[in-house]
Amino acid sequence: MSRLRVALVAGTLGPGGAEKQLVYAAIALHAAGADVRILSLTRGDAHAATLAARGLSPAWIGRFGPPPVRLAVLAAALAPFRPHVVQAGHFFTNLYVTAAAHMSGGAAVGAIRSDVGYELSRHGVWGTRLLAAPPDLIANSWAAKRNAETAGRDPSTVHVVGNVIDLTAFDAACGAAAARAADPTAIAIGSLVPVKRFDRFLAALQLARRRNERIRGVIVGEGPERRRLEALAAELGLSPHGVRFLGARDDVPALLRAADLCVLSSDHEGFPNAVLEAMSARLPVIATPCGDIERLVTNGTTGFVVPFEDVVAMSDRIVTLAGSGELRARLGGAGRKAVEESYASARLAGRLLEVYEVIAKRRRRSRLAAALA
């Protein structure tokens, strides 16, 4: 009986949440006994070294720009490997994966990393093709599954595998406990792109500081919106003491540990990694109801969910949490417990293998079924 062979195709291995989840999947499958290969359109990214340290060095397939050439390079790399599964790490690699799996004899599994609505709007005419092409899709949220079905996908072809976190590695990265700043700090993390709506966070922070001028904000991340957001912060009177822009950082766990609460202000998400990490760091979370937030954040128990455009409600929750260490500790502790019970990375391999078994049975993939047996 052959060993299960899985090829994971990454659009990038940068510092984002989708990339981190691909790394978790590769490590989990490898630990479960699968032969795993990672093929990436980019090289030298943040997570490449993490994978290499585990004996899973990514192969670079993006040397040439034209998609047909990249597909040919991917197919050539897969031919000797003969994968049972060819799985996308990003939505925009779904067409590559579908075609390459057909050429190599593997089962194609596409990816949805946000809520489908965002993917379709971002990719224009290609969005519907990227959604329709893979015979099966793995989404990281139930919201994405619902939206994919509304867009025409057969429910039996969309499988939910939620995000996870390696708590041992996360806790180690947090470092030794350090005294928090005297002023309560609200942290927001993500790429500085329009969909994350950091302008909403800044507006709420301004209102909160009118009631408690000790409240501070921190924004962690980089992106094309940074200059506009910094100008907005100045316009709102938040610069230089009300908010700091820290840019891209590799010490996010430690930054979370030093903060008091986390705010997610996005219009679209799937299963936000930033919230999972905040809860792991025992921070209460204030979030808009994007993606699976209402599954992840229990209102009044692990944090608060506020309407998308209600910056007043967001500011009220910031003020409430900033003013009560006891409330922050209670909600943060409940959040950590929820992560330990439901989102630890030890569960990931089993869930992926379950999905592969469903795919093998539904699509009558005898070679994949034999490798899974």
NORURZI-V67072 format. One record per pair of residues at least 12 apart in sequence whose ideal C-beta (glycine too) atoms are under 10 Angstrom apart, sorted by the first residue. I is the first residue (numbers start at 1). J is the second residue. Records with the same first field share a line. If there is no record, write none. Layout:
I=J, J
//
This chain:
1=370, 371, 372, 373
2=35, 82, 84, 367, 368, 370, 371
3=33, 34, 35, 84, 371
4=29, 32, 33, 34, 35, 36, 83, 84, 85, 353, 356, 368, 370, 371, 372, 373
5=34, 35, 36, 37, 78, 81, 82, 83, 84, 85, 86, 104, 106, 367, 368, 371
6=25, 26, 29, 30, 34, 35, 36, 37, 38, 81, 83, 84, 85, 86, 87, 106, 107, 109, 352, 353, 356, 371
7=35, 36, 37, 38, 39, 59, 74, 77, 78, 81, 82, 83, 84, 85, 86, 87, 97, 100, 101, 104, 106
8=22, 23, 25, 26, 29, 36, 37, 38, 39, 40, 51, 56, 58, 83, 85, 86, 87, 88, 89, 93, 97, 109, 111
9=22, 37, 38, 39, 40, 41, 61, 74, 77, 78, 86, 87, 88, 89, 90, 93, 94, 96, 97, 100, 101, 108, 109, 110, 111
10=22, 23, 26, 38, 39, 40, 41, 42, 45, 47, 48, 51, 58, 61, 62, 87, 88, 89, 90, 93, 111
11=40, 41, 42, 62, 88, 89, 90, 91, 92, 93, 94, 96, 111, 113
12=40, 41, 42, 43, 45, 46, 47, 48, 62, 89, 90, 92, 93
13=38, 40, 41, 42, 43, 44, 45, 46, 47, 48, 49, 50, 51, 58, 89
14=40, 42, 44, 45, 46, 47, 48, 191, 248
15=45, 46, 47, 191, 221, 222, 248, 249, 250, 252
16=45, 46, 47, 90, 113, 190, 191, 221, 273
17=113, 140, 163, 189, 190, 191, 269, 270, 271, 272, 273, 274, 275, 276, 277
18=89, 90, 91, 111, 113, 114, 140, 163, 270, 273
19=40, 42, 45, 46, 47, 48, 50, 89, 90, 113, 273
20=46, 47, 50, 163, 164, 165, 166, 273, 276, 277
21=89, 111, 113, 140, 161, 162, 163, 164, 165, 270, 271, 273, 276, 345, 348
22=38, 40, 47, 51, 58, 87, 88, 89, 90, 111, 113
23=38, 46, 47, 48, 50, 51, 54, 56, 58, 89, 166
24=163, 164, 165, 166, 169, 345, 348, 349
25=38, 87, 89, 138, 161, 164, 345, 348, 349, 351, 352
26=38, 47, 50, 51, 54, 56, 58, 87, 89
27=50, 51, 54, 56, 166, 169, 345, 348, 349
28=164, 166, 345, 346, 347, 348, 349, 350, 351, 352, 353
29=56, 85, 87, 348, 349, 352, 353, 356
30=51, 54, 55, 56, 349
31=54, 345, 346, 348, 349
32=348, 349, 350, 352, 353
33=349, 353
34=84, 85, 349, 352, 353, 356, 371, 372
35=81, 83, 84, 371
36=51, 54, 55, 56, 83, 85, 87
37=56, 57, 58, 59, 77, 78, 81, 83, 86
38=51, 52, 56, 57, 58, 59, 89
39=58, 59, 60, 61, 62, 73, 74, 77, 78, 81, 86, 89, 93, 96, 97, 100
40=58, 59, 60, 61, 62, 89, 93
41=58, 60, 61, 62, 63, 65, 67, 70, 73, 74, 89, 90, 92, 93, 96
42=58, 60, 61, 62
43=58, 59, 60, 61, 62, 63
44=58, 60
45=58
46=248, 250
48=60
50=169
59=73, 74, 77, 78, 81
60=73, 77
61=73, 74, 75, 76, 77, 78, 96, 100
62=74
67=95, 96, 99
68=99
70=93, 96, 100
71=95, 96, 97, 99, 100, 103
72=99, 100, 103
73=96, 100
74=86, 93, 96, 97, 99, 100, 101, 103, 104
75=96, 99, 100, 101, 102, 103, 104
76=100, 103, 104
77=100, 104
78=100, 101, 103, 104, 105, 106
79=100, 103, 104, 105
80=104
81=104, 106
82=104, 105, 106, 367
83=100, 101, 104, 105, 106, 107, 368, 371
84=101, 104, 105, 106, 107, 356, 360, 365, 367, 368, 369, 370, 371, 372
85=97, 101, 106, 107, 108, 109, 136, 352, 355, 356, 359, 360, 365, 368, 371, 372
86=98, 99, 100, 101, 102, 103, 104, 105, 106, 107, 108, 109, 110, 134
87=101, 106, 107, 108, 109, 110, 111, 134, 136, 138, 352, 355, 356
88=100, 101, 108, 109, 110, 111, 112, 113, 130, 134, 137, 138
89=111, 113, 138
90=110, 111, 112, 113, 119, 130
91=110, 111, 112, 113, 114, 116, 118, 119, 120, 122, 123, 127, 130, 131, 134, 137, 139, 144, 270
92=111, 113, 119, 122, 123, 126, 127, 130
93=110, 111, 130, 134
94=108, 109, 110, 111, 112, 119, 123, 126, 129, 130, 131, 132, 133, 134, 137
95=108, 110, 126, 129, 130, 132, 133, 134
96=108, 110, 130, 133
97=109, 110, 111, 133, 134
98=110, 129, 130, 132, 133, 134, 135, 136
99=133
101=134, 135
102=135
105=365, 367, 368
106=365, 367, 368
107=134, 135, 136, 356, 359, 360, 363, 365, 367, 368
108=133, 134, 135, 136, 137, 359, 363
109=134, 135, 136, 137, 138, 157, 159, 352, 355, 356, 359
110=130, 131, 132, 133, 134, 135, 136, 137, 138, 139, 148, 157, 158
111=130, 134, 137, 138, 139, 140, 144, 161, 270
112=130, 131, 134, 137, 138, 139, 140, 141, 143, 144, 145, 147, 148, 153, 158, 160, 270
113=138, 139, 140, 141, 144, 163, 269, 270, 271, 273
114=139, 140, 141, 143, 144, 147, 195, 266, 268, 269, 270, 271, 272, 290, 291
115=139, 140, 141, 142, 143, 144, 145, 146, 147, 148, 266, 267, 268, 269, 270, 271, 290, 291, 292
116=131, 137, 139, 141, 143, 144, 145, 146, 147, 148, 149, 150, 151, 153, 158, 268, 270
117=143, 144, 147, 150, 151, 267, 268, 290, 291
118=144, 147, 195, 266, 267, 268, 269, 270, 290, 291
119=131, 144, 147, 148, 151, 268, 270
120=147, 148, 151
121=195, 268
122=193, 195, 268
127=151
128=151, 152
131=147, 148, 151, 152, 153, 158
132=148, 151, 152, 153
134=153, 157, 158
135=154, 157, 359, 362, 363
136=153, 154, 156, 157, 158, 159, 355, 356, 358, 359, 362, 363
137=153, 157, 158, 159, 160
138=158, 159, 160, 161, 351, 352, 355, 359
139=153, 158, 159, 160, 161, 162, 270, 271, 291, 292
140=160, 161, 162, 163, 164, 269, 270, 271, 272, 273, 291, 292
141=160, 161, 162, 163, 269, 270, 271, 272, 290, 291, 292, 293, 295, 296
142=158, 160, 162, 270, 271, 291, 292, 294, 295
143=160, 268, 269, 270, 271, 289, 290, 291, 292, 293, 294, 295
144=158, 160, 268, 269, 270, 271, 291, 292
145=158, 159, 160, 270, 292
146=158
147=270, 291
154=362
156=358, 359, 362
157=358, 359, 362, 363
159=351, 352, 354, 355, 356, 358, 359
160=270, 271, 292, 351, 355
161=271, 347, 348, 351, 352, 354, 355
162=270, 271, 276, 292, 295, 296, 342, 343, 347, 348, 351
163=270, 271, 272, 273, 275, 276, 277, 292, 296, 343, 345, 348
164=271, 273, 276, 339, 342, 343, 344, 345, 346, 347, 348, 351
165=273, 276, 277, 279, 280, 339, 340, 343, 344, 345, 348
166=280, 344, 345, 346, 348
167=280, 336, 339, 340, 343, 344, 345, 346
168=344, 345, 346
169=253, 345
170=252, 253, 256, 257, 276, 277, 280, 281, 339, 345
171=253, 257, 280, 281
172=253
173=250, 251, 252, 253, 254, 256, 257, 277
174=251, 252, 253, 254, 255, 256, 257, 258, 277, 280, 281, 282
175=251, 253, 254, 257, 258
176=254, 257
177=257, 258
178=254, 257, 258
179=258
180=257, 258, 259, 260, 325
181=214, 216, 218, 258, 259, 260
182=214, 216
183=212, 213, 214, 215, 216, 241, 260, 322
184=208, 212, 214, 215, 216, 259, 260, 261, 318, 319, 321, 322, 323, 324, 325, 328
185=214, 215, 216, 217, 218, 243, 244, 255, 258, 259, 260, 261, 262, 322
186=201, 204, 205, 208, 215, 216, 217, 218, 219, 243, 259, 260, 261, 262, 263, 283, 286, 314, 317, 318, 321, 322
187=201, 216, 217, 218, 219, 220, 244, 246, 252, 255, 256, 258, 259, 260, 261, 262, 263, 274, 278, 281, 283
188=200, 201, 202, 204, 205, 217, 218, 219, 220, 221, 243, 259, 261, 262, 263, 264, 265, 266, 274, 278, 286
189=218, 219, 220, 221, 246, 249, 252, 255, 256, 259, 262, 263, 264, 272, 273, 274, 275, 277, 278
190=219, 220, 221, 222, 223, 264, 265, 266, 269, 272, 273, 274
191=221, 222, 223, 224, 225, 226, 248
192=219, 220, 221, 222, 223, 224, 225, 226, 227, 228, 229, 230, 245, 247, 248
193=221, 222, 223, 224, 225, 226, 266
194=223, 224, 225, 228, 266, 267
195=225, 266, 267, 268, 269, 290
196=219, 221, 223, 225, 229, 264, 265, 266, 267, 268, 269, 272, 274, 290
197=225, 264, 265, 266, 267, 268, 288, 290, 308, 309
198=217, 219, 221, 223, 225, 226, 228, 229, 232, 233, 243, 245, 263, 265, 266
199=225, 228, 229, 232, 233, 236, 265, 311
200=263, 264, 265, 266, 267, 288, 306, 308, 309, 310, 311, 314
201=217, 219, 229, 243, 263, 264, 265, 266, 286, 288, 311, 314, 315, 318
202=217, 219, 229, 230, 232, 233, 235, 236, 238, 242, 243, 265, 311
203=232, 236, 238, 265, 311, 312, 314, 315
204=217, 263, 265, 286, 306, 310, 311, 312, 313, 314, 315, 316, 317, 318, 319
205=217, 219, 233, 236, 238, 242, 243, 263, 311, 314, 315, 318
206=232, 233, 235, 236, 237, 238, 242, 243, 311, 315
207=236, 311, 312, 314, 315, 316, 318, 319
208=242, 263, 311, 312, 314, 315, 316, 317, 318, 319, 320, 321, 322
209=236, 237, 238, 241, 242, 243, 315, 318, 319, 322
210=237, 315, 319
211=315, 316, 318, 319, 322, 323
212=318, 319, 322, 323
213=241, 242
214=322, 323
215=242, 243, 260, 261, 315, 318, 319, 321, 322, 323
216=238, 241, 242, 243, 244, 259, 260, 322
217=233, 238, 242, 243, 244, 245, 259, 263, 318
218=243, 244, 245, 246, 255, 256, 258, 259, 262, 263
219=233, 243, 244, 245, 246, 247, 263
220=244, 245, 246, 247, 248, 249, 251, 252, 255, 256, 259, 274
221=245, 246, 247, 248, 249, 252, 274
222=245, 246, 247, 248, 249
223=247, 248
226=245, 247
227=245
229=243, 245
230=243, 245
233=245
252=273, 274, 277, 278, 281
253=277, 280, 281
254=281
255=277, 281
256=274, 277, 278, 279, 280, 281, 282, 283
257=280, 281, 282, 283
258=281
259=278, 281, 283
260=283, 284, 318, 321, 322, 325, 328, 332
261=278, 283, 284, 285, 286, 303, 304, 317, 318, 320, 321, 322, 327, 328, 331, 332
262=274, 275, 277, 278, 279, 281, 283, 284, 285, 286, 287, 297, 303, 321, 332, 335
263=275, 278, 283, 285, 286, 287, 288, 303, 304, 306, 314, 317, 318, 321
264=278, 285, 286, 287, 288, 290, 291, 293, 296, 297, 303, 305
265=286, 287, 288, 290, 306, 308, 311, 314
266=287, 288, 290, 291, 293, 308
267=288, 290, 308, 309
268=288, 290, 291
269=287, 288, 289, 290, 291, 292, 293, 296
270=290, 291, 292
271=291, 292, 293, 295, 296, 343
272=285, 287, 290, 291, 292, 293, 296, 297
274=287
275=287, 291, 292, 293, 296, 297, 302, 303, 335, 339
276=296, 335, 338, 339, 343
277=339
278=297, 302, 303, 332, 335, 336, 339
279=296, 297, 302, 303, 331, 332, 333, 334, 335, 336, 337, 338, 339, 340, 343
280=332, 335, 336, 338, 339, 340, 343, 344
281=332, 335, 336, 339
282=328, 329, 331, 332, 333, 334, 335, 336, 337, 339
283=302, 303, 321, 328, 331, 332, 335, 336
284=297, 301, 302, 303, 304, 317, 320, 321, 324, 327, 328, 329, 330, 331, 332, 333, 334, 335
285=297, 298, 302, 303, 304, 305, 317, 321, 331, 332, 335
286=303, 304, 305, 306, 313, 314, 315, 316, 317, 318, 320, 321
287=299, 303, 304, 305, 306, 314, 317
288=305, 306, 307, 308, 309, 310, 314
289=305, 306, 307, 308
290=305, 308
293=305
295=342
296=335, 338, 339, 342, 343
297=331, 335, 338
298=331, 334, 335, 338
300=331, 334
301=330, 331, 334, 335, 338
302=330, 331, 332, 333, 334, 335, 336, 337, 338, 339
303=317, 321, 328, 331, 332, 334, 335
304=316, 317, 318, 320, 321, 331
305=317
306=318
353=372
354=372
356=368, 369, 371, 372
357=369, 372, 373
359=372
360=372, 373
//
